[in-house]
């Protein structure tokens, strides 16, 4: 549980920093869209329109990050044992002959976040990611096949926490 709580804390710290950066960018885009210098001088001058589109996109991103924060804050973590299939909340170690070991944490949000736990890098994946879909329902010692483009990769699940 302690390992996963650190992962949750790392994800929340990342989302908080991301939210601050995006809010700042959204405010700057909004100011640019409404600034006197942005008033169109000709029909081809689109600076204000572009800035307003950017502000709208940044505002949507703020909303998305707030939803991700809420999902992570409300997420109840639990440990897995050998008899439990991999599902949401699992910290999974897989191995592949050519690439060595990799760690994945299946979370409800923040897919793509990368962190380090006990000097081992891990990647957060969400249930709808290809890797999570390949892992979910598997057990320790199961083989996992993942199709990337036309290449099929095979991994073995060696630990689940």
C-alpha positions as CSV (number, residue, x, y, z in Angstrom):
1,X,0.0,0.0,0.0
2,X,2.8,2.4,0.9
3,X,4.3,2.0,-2.6
4,X,1.1,2.8,-4.3
5,X,0.4,5.8,-2.0
6,X,3.7,7.3,-3.1
7,X,2.7,6.8,-6.7
8,X,-0.6,8.5,-6.0
9,X,1.2,11.4,-4.3
10,X,3.6,11.7,-7.3
11,X,0.7,11.7,-9.8
12,X,-1.1,14.4,-7.8
13,X,2.0,16.5,-7.5
14,X,2.5,16.2,-11.3
15,X,-1.2,17.1,-12.0
16,X,-1.0,20.1,-9.6
17,X,2.1,21.5,-11.4
18,X,0.5,20.8,-14.8
19,X,-2.7,22.6,-13.7
20,X,-0.8,25.6,-12.6
21,X,1.1,25.8,-15.9
22,X,-2.1,25.4,-18.0
23,X,-4.0,28.0,-15.9
24,X,-1.2,30.4,-16.5
25,X,-1.1,29.7,-20.2
26,X,-4.9,30.0,-20.4
27,X,-4.8,33.4,-18.6
28,X,-2.1,34.6,-20.9
29,X,-4.0,33.5,-24.0
30,X,-7.2,35.2,-22.7
31,X,-5.3,38.4,-22.0
32,X,-3.8,38.3,-25.5
33,X,-7.2,37.7,-27.1
34,X,-8.7,40.8,-25.3
35,X,-5.6,43.1,-25.5
36,X,-5.9,46.3,-27.4
37,X,-2.9,45.3,-29.5
38,X,-4.8,42.3,-30.7
39,X,-7.6,44.3,-32.4
40,X,-7.7,43.3,-36.1
41,X,-6.5,46.1,-38.4
42,X,-7.4,44.2,-41.6
43,X,-9.6,41.3,-42.5
44,X,-6.4,39.1,-42.6
45,X,-5.3,40.0,-39.1
46,X,-6.4,37.0,-37.1
47,X,-4.2,37.4,-33.9
48,X,-7.2,37.9,-31.6
49,X,-9.1,35.0,-33.1
50,X,-6.1,32.7,-32.8
51,X,-5.6,33.8,-29.2
52,X,-9.2,33.2,-28.3
53,X,-9.0,29.7,-29.8
54,X,-5.9,29.0,-27.8
55,X,-7.6,30.3,-24.6
56,X,-10.6,28.0,-25.2
57,X,-8.3,25.0,-25.7
58,X,-6.3,25.8,-22.6
59,X,-9.6,26.2,-20.6
60,X,-10.7,22.7,-21.7
61,X,-7.3,21.3,-20.7
62,X,-7.7,22.9,-17.2
63,X,-11.1,21.1,-16.9
64,X,-9.5,17.8,-18.0
65,X,-6.7,18.1,-15.5
66,X,-9.2,18.9,-12.7
67,X,-11.2,15.8,-13.6
68,X,-8.0,13.7,-13.5
69,X,-7.1,15.1,-10.1
70,X,-10.5,14.3,-8.8
71,X,-10.3,10.7,-10.2
72,X,-6.9,10.1,-8.6
73,X,-7.9,11.7,-5.2
74,X,-11.0,9.5,-5.0
75,X,-9.2,6.4,-6.2
76,X,-9.1,3.6,-3.5
77,X,-5.9,1.7,-3.7
78,X,-5.5,-2.0,-2.7
79,X,-2.9,-4.7,-2.9
80,X,-3.1,-7.7,-5.2
81,X,-2.2,-11.3,-4.4
82,X,-1.4,-14.1,-6.8
83,X,-5.0,-15.2,-7.0
84,X,-6.3,-11.8,-8.2
85,X,-6.4,-10.9,-11.9
86,X,-4.7,-7.6,-12.9
87,X,-7.2,-4.8,-12.8
88,X,-7.4,-1.1,-12.1
89,X,-5.0,-0.2,-9.3
90,X,-2.4,-2.9,-10.1
91,X,1.3,-2.2,-10.1
92,X,2.6,-4.6,-12.6
93,X,6.1,-5.8,-13.5
94,X,6.6,-7.3,-16.9
95,X,9.6,-8.6,-18.6
96,X,10.7,-9.1,-22.3
97,X,13.8,-10.8,-23.4
98,X,15.1,-7.9,-25.5
99,X,13.9,-5.0,-23.4
100,X,14.2,-6.2,-19.8
101,X,11.8,-5.4,-17.0
102,X,9.2,-2.6,-17.1
103,X,6.7,-1.4,-14.5
104,X,3.2,-0.1,-15.1
105,X,0.6,1.3,-12.7
106,X,-3.0,1.1,-13.9
107,X,-4.8,4.2,-12.8
108,X,-8.1,5.9,-13.7
109,X,-6.3,9.0,-15.1
110,X,-2.9,10.6,-15.8
111,X,-1.9,8.0,-18.4
112,X,1.6,8.6,-19.7
113,X,2.9,10.0,-16.4
114,X,6.3,8.5,-15.6
115,X,7.8,8.3,-12.2
116,X,10.4,6.5,-10.1
117,X,9.7,4.1,-7.2
118,X,12.6,2.5,-5.4
119,X,15.0,3.6,-8.2
120,X,12.8,1.8,-10.8
121,X,11.0,3.8,-13.4
122,X,7.3,3.2,-13.9
123,X,4.6,4.4,-16.3
124,X,1.0,5.2,-15.5
125,X,-1.4,3.7,-17.9
126,X,-5.2,3.9,-18.0
127,X,-7.6,1.0,-18.6
128,X,-8.2,2.0,-22.2
129,X,-4.6,2.0,-23.2
130,X,-3.3,-0.9,-25.3
131,X,-0.9,-2.1,-22.6
132,X,-3.6,-2.1,-19.9
133,X,-6.1,-3.9,-22.1
134,X,-3.4,-6.6,-22.7
135,X,-2.7,-6.8,-19.0
136,X,-6.1,-6.7,-17.5
137,X,-7.4,-10.1,-16.4
138,X,-3.9,-11.7,-16.5
139,X,-2.1,-13.2,-13.6
140,X,1.6,-13.6,-12.5
141,X,3.5,-15.9,-15.0
142,X,1.0,-15.2,-17.8
143,X,2.2,-14.2,-21.2
144,X,0.9,-10.9,-22.6
145,X,0.8,-10.2,-26.4
146,X,0.8,-6.6,-27.5
147,X,0.3,-5.6,-31.1
148,X,2.1,-2.4,-32.0
149,X,1.6,-1.6,-35.7
150,X,2.3,-4.8,-37.4
151,X,4.7,-6.0,-34.7
152,X,3.6,-8.4,-32.0
153,X,5.5,-8.1,-28.7
154,X,5.4,-10.8,-26.1
155,X,5.9,-10.0,-22.4
156,X,5.6,-12.1,-19.2
157,X,3.9,-10.8,-16.0
158,X,6.4,-11.4,-13.2
159,X,4.9,-9.4,-10.3
160,X,1.7,-7.8,-9.4
161,X,1.2,-5.5,-6.3
